[in-house]
């Protein structure tokens, strides 16, 4: 005869009622047994009828949970309920035949819940690994990056783009324009880094520094300048300038002119450099969350006020 077995999860509050239903339906009580889990105890109440075994399962029973006895329905359960109390620390109430902790009289209280230091360490390690895995799965999707010639290059994933579009839908048009401009600047920067990585010399070429030093300075000057100011970098600056007001944009262009060797007086050059730094900061703030950006702005304002007071 083949037994068909089924496990039925129930709440602790429904335990006595579910057992009473099976009593009325003519089920035969088999046993109650407890299983120690990491944090609590699971209780199983097993019944048999017409070649079928049904196991009621009550999960997560702690020492603070009062468990009603079913000995008023099935007297044979008194052995198992006394055992669950003495060996697992389950708070069994109103057992018909109650040994009051003296059925086994174990030398150590709740011996079935004992874990060696090694077992505890292994469980703690597994718990932390699971928590870290879950945290990684639950973390917000961020713009990814890939390795290109040893450098990490910005990549906007489809998931991140979808989330960003949802946020942009609730933003003012001017803010949307700033965010999009900042993203274009980052994409241009990534393209510049990628093209620079592809143009990097191979291992055989880098192994010959003496030959490069021997090359005439006049011949090497032009490619050095191109590497220093690759064309995509201009689009990066243009992307950042696009989100500035006209006054700041003029200062930034003055800074670029000064860097390229054009004559700009010292005061204007300092102001332009500061404007460029402000623009880069604004571009970063534009792609932050509103709350985080507000905190950064508040911190900068406090720092500026403290500096002005000095």
Helices and strands as residue ranges (DSSP letters): E 4-9, G 12-14, H 15-24, E 28-36, E 41-49, E 52-61, E 66-68, H 77-88, E 91-93, G 111-113, H 117-138, E 144-148, E 151-155, H 158-168, H 173-198, H 203-206, H 209-214, H 217-228, H 231-241, H 246-259, H 266-286, H 290-309
